[in-house]
Amino acid sequence: MARNTGPTWRISRRLNFSVLETGEELTKRPYIPGMHGSATRRIKQSNYGLQKAEKQKMRHMYGLSEKQFYNTYVKAVKKKGVTGTNLFVMLESRLDNLVYRMGFASTRKQARQIVAHGHVMVDGKKVDIPSCQIRPGSVIELKDNYKNNPFVAESLEATASFKDFVEVDKDARKGKYVRYPERKELNQEINELLVIEYYNR
């Protein structure tokens, strides 16, 4: 399955989960999409349905294709530690996600585009691969010709606070990936154990 390029809000309503982590998608219409969505009661899901839905929540939140997400899961399994936590940490360590976490983009989709277009440098070198795994201690900075982009300024202004695992200099359009995130700092609505069960079935 390729990456979904359709309406994000529609996906959120289908999953009953805020893919953008803002809750905006479910504020006005907290029911499934479609002509009869508001009159349709959600059907009780089987264990498989619950596992798949949880996997879809996580995959859509980080904006990965099915193949990309599965490959990340396989790498997480091979690492030492708890597989579910490893998966979360690997997804959070992606360059596009860190650009989003540092407030340089309002969504992960926008962050991916900024990286792919070559507007981002890591430790002084241009990196245009959104899936690039960044190590703690790395400095992420926007290129000079993109620092004054109005979308960046708007996104930073709208960002009230940052996660503790990143440090950001708003004026310099620069940030540092301080450390790997802890599970308690990440989305609590997702049960990663169900994702692991889905792939282990």
CORGI-V796068 format. One record per residue. N is the residue number from 1. NEAR is the number of other C-alpha atoms within 10 Angstrom. Layout:
# CORGI-V796068
N;NEAR  N;NEAR
This chain:
# CORGI-V796068
1;7  2;9  3;13  4;13  5;8  6;8  7;8  8;17  9;19  10;17  11;21  12;25  13;20  14;18  15;18  16;17  17;23  18;21  19;24  20;19  21;13  22;10  23;13  24;14  25;20  26;17  27;11  28;7  29;13  30;17  31;21  32;21  33;17  34;11  35;8  36;10  37;15  38;12  39;10  40;12  41;10  42;11  43;6  44;8  45;10  46;9  47;12  48;13  49;12  50;15  51;21  52;16  53;21  54;22  55;25  56;20  57;23  58;23  59;20  60;21  61;21  62;21  63;25  64;20  65;15  66;17  67;12  68;15  69;19  70;15  71;11  72;18  73;21  74;13  75;13  76;21  77;15  78;10  79;11  80;8  81;10  82;11  83;19  84;18  85;18  86;20  87;23  88;21  89;17  90;19  91;24  92;20  93;21  94;19  95;25  96;31  97;24  98;25  99;26  100;21  101;25  102;29  103;26  104;30  105;25  106;20  107;20  108;21  109;18  110;16  111;24  112;22  113;16  114;22  115;22  116;16  117;12  118;16  119;18  120;28  121;17  122;18  123;13  124;13  125;11  126;16  127;18  128;20  129;17  130;22  131;19  132;15  133;16  134;19  135;14  136;15  137;13  138;15  139;19  140;25  141;25  142;24  143;17  144;12  145;8  146;15  147;20  148;13  149;11  150;10  151;15  152;21  153;17  154;14  155;17  156;20  157;12  158;11  159;14  160;8  161;11  162;12  163;12  164;13  165;17  166;19  167;17  168;21  169;11  170;16  171;10  172;11  173;21  174;21  175;23  176;20  177;22  178;15  179;15  180;17  181;20  182;12  183;13  184;8  185;10  186;14  187;12  188;9  189;12  190;15  191;15  192;19  193;15  194;19  195;23  196;18  197;14  198;18  199;13  200;7  201;7
